[in-house]
Amino acid sequence: MLAAGLLPLVLMGLLAQSALERLLSVSVAPVERVLDEVSAELERRGSSQAPLEEARLNLAQAELARQALVRRVPMFIAALVLVSAAVLALAAVLLGRALSRPVTTLTQGMATYARGDLSVRLPAPEHPRDEFQFLFAGFNRMGQELLAQRERLKAAEQIAAWQDIARALAHELKNPLTAMKLSLARLSRSEASAPPDAARISEAVALLQEEVDLLMRMTQSFSAFARLPAPRFQPVALRPLLAEVCALYQGTSPVPVELEPGPELTLQADPDGLRRLFGNLVKNATEASAPSAPPVRLAVEALPSSLRVTLRDGGAGIPAVLEGAALTRGLFSTKPGGSGLGLPIAQKIAHEHGGTLRLEPAPGGGTLALVELPLSPLVP
């Protein structure tokens, strides 16, 4: 913009200089010849030369003035161009700042939105007067709509989470409550009979006690899930920790639990959280494996800035990929005494470490669990 303004200014200066130089280049030689002829005529007549000498003096002064102007015109034109260029440059700077300030404000607002903060509002009057103010007003309306949509989405997610919990509780409570109801019916029939059937009463009471214990275990599992402690990050050698987990479930597993050779990696993590994360996955894998199934195998793989732990079993497998919200959808267990919280707990721990958990059908049958964890998690 500054160059576009300076180019016409320089051209105008050159044209003005050329015009003035042409105007001041008028020669006084013809006037001097006329004065010489007049002087000769006056001398022939014997008249006084005083007026003619005064004219010659004025002509000489005019010539000196013309020569002085010829020397000073380029300097004057150059000074005029420089002053004009300085004024134009100042105007360009002020105009550039006036134009860039709204763009900078809008860019900062967009960067804030990109970080997830939708509460920022740009300065926009009630009645916009230019395009930027219209743009700011539209930007603010967009932020309000996004914030409202986020709140609606959050409310919908909370409702969906409560629905999942309600379905899980209904599923988990249905079987023990049905058994308890049948046991109570037996007790009623036994007490009504004469004489009372002591064996039937004892069997019903034992069944009631067993179902009450199951409900207590379920309650404790849900309570433990709600009270999961915040992670305490420290350097953790991963392979020794995985070896501990494998040894822990080796005695109760119907198949061997093997840790395959791999790199020795250390990451910033909560060791208790990792034990619970991989313990739940190994427990699920061993319980899904029949005695004739292949061993449960764990493998560690190094990635550029993270690591991946792969756990494979030879059980019945899953029909489709499970990750994200799908790991907690339909929160229930098909195992006796299970709470259905193993995968949600594992997913929560992986999320707190900045990682991911993914389950997918394994080639050839079984389930493949993939846990990816950063070496240095982003802790808020």
C-alpha positions as CSV (number, residue, x, y, z in Angstrom):
1,M,0.0,0.0,0.0
2,L,2.8,2.4,0.8
3,A,4.6,1.6,-2.5
4,A,1.4,2.1,-4.4
5,G,1.0,5.6,-2.8
6,L,4.7,6.6,-3.3
7,L,4.9,5.7,-7.0
8,P,2.4,8.4,-8.1
9,L,3.9,10.9,-5.8
10,V,7.4,10.4,-7.2
11,L,6.0,10.6,-10.8
12,M,4.2,13.8,-9.9
13,G,7.4,15.2,-8.4
14,L,9.4,14.4,-11.6
15,L,6.8,16.0,-13.8
16,A,6.7,19.1,-11.7
17,Q,10.4,19.4,-11.7
18,S,10.5,19.0,-15.5
19,A,7.8,21.7,-15.9
20,L,9.5,24.2,-13.7
21,E,12.9,23.6,-15.3
22,R,11.3,24.1,-18.7
23,L,9.7,27.3,-17.4
24,L,12.9,28.7,-15.9
25,S,15.0,27.8,-18.9
26,V,13.9,30.9,-20.8
27,S,17.1,32.6,-22.1
28,V,17.7,36.4,-21.7
29,A,19.9,36.5,-24.9
30,P,17.2,38.0,-27.1
31,V,16.5,40.7,-24.5
32,E,20.2,41.5,-24.4
33,R,20.3,41.9,-28.2
34,V,17.4,44.3,-28.1
35,L,19.1,46.3,-25.3
36,D,22.3,46.4,-27.4
37,E,20.3,47.8,-30.4
38,V,18.6,50.3,-28.2
39,S,22.0,51.3,-26.7
40,A,23.4,51.8,-30.2
41,E,20.5,53.9,-31.2
42,L,20.7,56.1,-28.0
43,E,24.4,56.5,-28.6
44,R,23.8,57.6,-32.2
45,R,21.3,60.2,-31.0
46,G,23.5,61.3,-28.1
47,S,20.8,60.4,-25.5
48,S,21.5,59.4,-22.0
49,Q,22.2,55.7,-21.3
50,A,21.1,55.7,-17.6
51,P,17.6,54.1,-18.1
52,L,19.2,51.5,-20.3
53,E,21.9,50.7,-17.7
54,E,19.2,50.3,-15.1
55,A,17.4,47.9,-17.4
56,R,20.6,45.9,-17.9
57,L,21.0,45.7,-14.1
58,N,17.5,44.5,-13.6
59,L,18.0,41.9,-16.3
60,A,21.2,40.7,-14.7
61,Q,19.4,40.4,-11.3
62,A,16.6,38.4,-13.0
63,E,19.1,36.1,-14.6
64,L,20.8,35.5,-11.2
65,A,17.4,34.8,-9.7
66,R,16.5,32.3,-12.5
67,Q,19.8,30.5,-12.1
68,A,19.2,30.3,-8.3
69,L,15.8,28.9,-8.9
70,V,17.1,26.4,-11.4
71,R,19.6,25.1,-8.7
72,R,17.0,25.0,-5.9
73,V,14.0,23.6,-7.7
74,P,15.2,19.9,-7.6
75,M,16.0,20.3,-3.9
76,F,12.6,21.8,-3.3
77,I,10.9,19.0,-5.2
78,A,12.9,16.3,-3.4
79,A,12.0,17.8,0.0
80,L,8.4,18.0,-1.0
81,V,8.4,14.4,-2.1
82,L,10.2,13.3,1.1
83,V,7.7,15.2,3.4
84,S,4.8,13.7,1.4
85,A,6.3,10.3,1.6
86,A,6.7,10.6,5.4
87,V,3.1,11.7,5.7
88,L,1.9,8.9,3.5
89,A,4.0,6.4,5.5
90,L,2.5,7.6,8.8
91,A,-1.0,7.4,7.3
92,A,-0.2,3.9,6.0
93,V,1.0,2.7,9.4
94,L,-2.0,4.2,11.2
95,L,-4.4,2.7,8.7
96,G,-2.6,-0.7,8.8
97,R,-2.9,-0.7,12.6
98,A,-6.5,0.2,12.4
99,L,-7.1,-2.6,9.9
100,S,-5.0,-5.2,11.6
101,R,-6.3,-4.6,15.2
102,P,-9.7,-6.1,14.5
103,V,-8.1,-9.0,12.6
104,T,-5.8,-9.7,15.5
105,T,-8.7,-9.5,17.9
106,L,-10.7,-12.0,15.8
107,T,-7.7,-14.3,15.5
108,Q,-7.2,-14.3,19.3
109,G,-10.9,-15.0,19.8
110,M,-10.7,-18.0,17.4
111,A,-7.7,-19.3,19.1
112,T,-9.5,-19.1,22.4
113,Y,-12.4,-21.0,21.0
114,A,-10.1,-23.6,19.6
115,R,-8.8,-24.2,23.2
116,G,-12.4,-24.9,24.3
117,D,-13.1,-21.6,26.0
118,L,-16.4,-20.4,24.5
119,S,-17.0,-17.7,27.1
120,V,-14.9,-15.1,25.3
121,R,-16.8,-12.2,23.7
122,L,-15.4,-9.7,21.2
123,P,-16.2,-6.0,21.5
124,A,-19.2,-5.4,19.3
125,P,-21.6,-2.5,19.8
126,E,-25.4,-3.0,19.7
127,H,-25.6,-1.2,16.3
128,P,-22.5,-2.2,14.2
129,R,-21.1,0.5,12.0
130,D,-18.6,-1.4,9.8
131,E,-17.9,-4.8,8.5
132,F,-15.6,-5.8,11.4
133,Q,-18.2,-4.9,14.0
134,F,-20.8,-7.0,12.1
135,L,-18.2,-9.8,12.0
136,F,-17.6,-9.5,15.8
137,A,-21.3,-9.6,16.5
138,G,-21.7,-12.7,14.3
139,F,-18.7,-14.3,16.1
140,N,-20.3,-13.6,19.5
141,R,-23.6,-15.1,18.4
142,M,-21.7,-18.2,17.2
143,G,-20.0,-18.5,20.6
144,Q,-23.3,-18.3,22.4
145,E,-24.9,-20.9,20.1
146,L,-21.9,-23.2,20.6
147,L,-22.0,-22.8,24.3
148,A,-25.7,-23.5,24.4
149,Q,-25.1,-26.6,22.2
150,R,-22.3,-27.7,24.5
151,E,-24.6,-27.4,27.5
152,R,-27.3,-29.3,25.7
153,L,-24.9,-32.0,24.7
154,K,-23.5,-32.3,28.2
155,A,-27.1,-32.6,29.6
156,A,-27.8,-35.3,26.9
157,E,-24.6,-37.2,27.8
158,Q,-25.6,-37.0,31.5
159,I,-29.0,-38.3,30.8
160,A,-27.6,-41.1,28.6
161,A,-25.1,-42.0,31.4
162,W,-27.9,-42.2,33.9
163,Q,-29.9,-44.3,31.5
164,D,-26.9,-46.7,31.2
165,I,-26.6,-46.9,35.0
166,A,-30.3,-47.5,35.3
167,R,-30.2,-50.3,32.7
168,A,-27.1,-51.8,34.4
169,L,-28.7,-51.7,37.9
170,A,-32.0,-53.1,36.5
171,H,-30.0,-55.9,34.9
172,E,-27.8,-56.7,37.9
173,L,-30.6,-56.4,40.4
174,K,-33.2,-58.4,38.5
175,N,-31.6,-61.9,39.0
176,P,-30.8,-61.7,42.7
177,L,-34.2,-60.1,43.5
178,T,-35.9,-62.8,41.5
179,A,-34.0,-65.5,43.5
180,M,-34.8,-63.7,46.7
181,K,-38.5,-63.6,45.8
182,L,-38.6,-67.3,45.1
183,S,-36.8,-68.0,48.3
184,L,-39.3,-66.0,50.3
185,A,-42.1,-67.9,48.5
186,R,-40.5,-71.2,49.6
187,L,-40.2,-69.9,53.1
188,S,-43.9,-69.0,53.1
189,R,-44.9,-72.5,51.8
190,S,-42.6,-74.2,54.3
191,E,-44.0,-72.3,57.2
192,A,-47.6,-72.9,56.1
193,S,-47.0,-76.7,56.0
194,A,-47.3,-78.9,59.0
195,P,-44.8,-79.8,60.2
196,P,-42.5,-77.1,58.6
197,D,-39.8,-78.5,56.2
198,A,-36.6,-77.5,58.0
199,A,-34.4,-78.5,55.1
200,R,-36.4,-76.4,52.6
201,I,-36.3,-73.4,55.1
202,S,-32.5,-73.8,55.5
203,E,-32.0,-74.0,51.7
204,A,-34.1,-70.8,51.2
205,V,-32.3,-68.9,53.9
206,A,-28.9,-69.9,52.4
207,L,-30.0,-68.7,49.0
208,L,-31.2,-65.4,50.5
209,Q,-27.9,-65.0,52.2
210,E,-26.0,-65.7,49.0
211,E,-28.0,-63.2,47.0
212,V,-27.7,-60.6,49.7
213,D,-23.9,-61.1,49.6
214,L,-24.0,-60.6,45.8
215,L,-25.9,-57.4,46.2
216,M,-23.4,-56.2,48.8
217,R,-20.5,-57.0,46.4
218,M,-22.2,-55.1,43.6
219,T,-22.8,-52.1,45.9
220,Q,-19.2,-52.1,47.0
221,S,-18.1,-52.3,43.3
222,F,-20.2,-49.3,42.4
223,S,-19.0,-47.4,45.4
224,A,-15.3,-48.2,44.6
225,F,-15.8,-47.0,41.0
226,A,-17.2,-43.7,42.4
227,R,-14.3,-43.3,44.7
228,L,-11.4,-44.0,42.4
229,P,-8.5,-42.0,43.7
230,A,-6.8,-39.3,41.6
231,P,-3.7,-40.6,39.8
232,R,-0.3,-39.9,41.4
233,F,2.3,-39.8,38.6
234,Q,5.8,-41.1,39.0
235,P,8.3,-43.0,36.9
236,V,7.1,-46.6,36.3
237,A,9.0,-49.4,34.7
238,L,6.2,-51.1,32.7
239,R,7.5,-54.6,32.1
240,P,8.0,-55.5,35.8
241,L,4.5,-54.1,36.5
242,L,3.0,-56.3,33.8
243,A,4.9,-59.3,35.0
244,E,3.4,-58.8,38.5
245,V,-0.1,-58.6,37.0
246,C,0.5,-61.8,35.0
247,A,1.8,-63.6,38.1
248,L,-1.2,-62.5,40.1
249,Y,-3.7,-64.1,37.7
250,Q,-1.6,-67.1,36.7
251,G,-2.8,-69.3,39.6
252,T,-6.6,-68.7,38.9
253,S,-6.5,-68.7,35.1
254,P,-7.6,-71.7,33.2
255,V,-4.9,-70.9,30.6
256,P,-1.3,-69.6,30.9
257,V,-0.8,-65.8,31.1
258,E,2.4,-64.8,29.2
259,L,4.3,-61.6,28.8
260,E,6.1,-61.6,25.5
261,P,9.6,-60.3,25.1
262,G,9.8,-56.6,24.3
263,P,11.5,-53.2,25.0
264,E,12.1,-52.0,28.6
265,L,10.1,-48.8,28.8
266,T,9.6,-46.3,31.6
267,L,6.7,-43.8,31.6
268,Q,5.2,-41.2,33.9
269,A,2.1,-43.0,35.4
270,D,0.2,-44.0,38.5
271,P,1.5,-47.6,39.3
272,D,-1.7,-48.5,41.3
273,G,-3.9,-47.3,38.4
274,L,-1.9,-49.3,35.8
275,R,-2.2,-52.4,38.0
276,R,-5.9,-52.0,38.2
277,L,-6.2,-51.2,34.4
278,F,-4.2,-54.2,33.2
279,G,-5.5,-56.4,36.0
280,N,-9.1,-55.9,34.9
281,L,-8.1,-56.6,31.3
282,V,-6.2,-59.8,32.2
283,K,-9.1,-60.9,34.5
284,N,-11.6,-60.4,31.7
285,A,-9.4,-62.3,29.2
286,T,-8.8,-65.3,31.6
287,E,-12.5,-65.5,32.5
288,A,-13.4,-65.5,28.8
289,S,-10.9,-68.3,28.0
290,A,-11.8,-72.0,28.1
291,P,-9.2,-74.5,29.4
292,S,-8.5,-75.6,25.8
293,A,-8.0,-72.0,24.6
294,P,-4.6,-70.5,23.7
295,P,-2.7,-68.6,26.3
296,V,-3.5,-65.0,27.2
297,R,-0.6,-63.0,25.8
298,L,0.6,-59.5,26.6
299,A,3.0,-57.5,24.3
300,V,4.6,-54.1,24.6
301,E,5.4,-51.9,21.6
302,A,7.4,-48.6,21.6
303,L,5.9,-45.7,19.6
304,P,7.5,-42.3,18.9
305,S,6.1,-40.5,22.0
306,S,3.9,-43.3,23.5
307,L,3.7,-47.0,24.0
308,R,1.1,-49.7,23.2
309,V,0.2,-52.7,25.3
310,T,-1.6,-55.4,23.3
311,L,-3.5,-58.1,25.2
312,R,-4.9,-61.1,23.3
313,D,-7.1,-64.0,24.4
314,G,-8.6,-66.9,22.7
315,G,-12.1,-66.7,24.1
316,A,-15.4,-66.2,22.3
317,G,-14.5,-62.7,21.2
318,I,-16.6,-59.7,20.6
319,P,-18.8,-58.9,17.5
320,A,-17.5,-55.4,16.9
321,V,-14.9,-52.8,17.9
322,L,-15.5,-51.2,21.3
323,E,-13.9,-47.9,22.2
324,G,-14.9,-44.6,23.8
325,A,-18.5,-44.5,25.0
326,A,-19.2,-47.9,23.6
327,L,-17.1,-49.4,26.5
328,T,-19.7,-48.2,29.0
329,R,-22.8,-48.6,27.0
330,G,-24.9,-51.5,28.2
331,L,-23.0,-51.6,31.5
332,F,-23.6,-55.1,32.9
333,S,-21.8,-58.3,33.4
334,T,-22.7,-61.8,32.2
335,K,-20.4,-63.4,34.8
336,P,-21.7,-64.6,38.2
337,G,-21.0,-62.0,40.8
338,G,-19.7,-59.5,38.2
339,S,-20.5,-55.8,38.4
340,G,-19.9,-54.9,34.8
341,L,-17.4,-52.1,35.9
342,G,-14.1,-53.7,34.8
343,L,-14.0,-52.0,31.4
344,P,-15.3,-48.6,32.6
345,I,-12.7,-48.6,35.3
346,A,-10.0,-49.5,32.8
347,Q,-11.2,-46.8,30.4
348,K,-11.3,-44.2,33.1
349,I,-7.7,-45.0,34.2
350,A,-6.5,-44.9,30.6
351,H,-8.2,-41.6,30.0
352,E,-6.7,-40.1,33.2
353,H,-3.2,-41.0,31.8
354,G,-4.0,-39.3,28.5
355,G,-4.3,-42.6,26.7
356,T,-6.9,-44.8,25.0
357,L,-8.4,-48.2,25.3
358,R,-9.8,-50.2,22.4
359,L,-11.2,-53.7,22.1
360,E,-11.6,-55.4,18.7
361,P,-12.2,-58.9,17.4
362,A,-8.8,-60.7,17.0
363,P,-8.0,-62.4,13.7
364,G,-8.7,-66.1,14.1
365,G,-11.0,-65.6,17.1
366,G,-10.8,-64.1,20.5
367,T,-10.5,-60.4,21.6
368,L,-7.6,-58.0,21.1
369,A,-7.3,-55.2,23.8
370,L,-5.1,-52.2,22.8
371,V,-4.0,-49.8,25.4
372,E,-2.0,-46.8,24.2
373,L,-0.4,-44.5,26.8
374,P,1.9,-41.4,26.4
375,L,5.3,-41.6,28.0
376,S,4.6,-38.2,29.6
377,P,0.8,-37.6,30.0
378,L,-0.6,-34.1,29.8
379,V,-1.7,-33.4,33.3
380,P,-4.0,-30.3,33.8
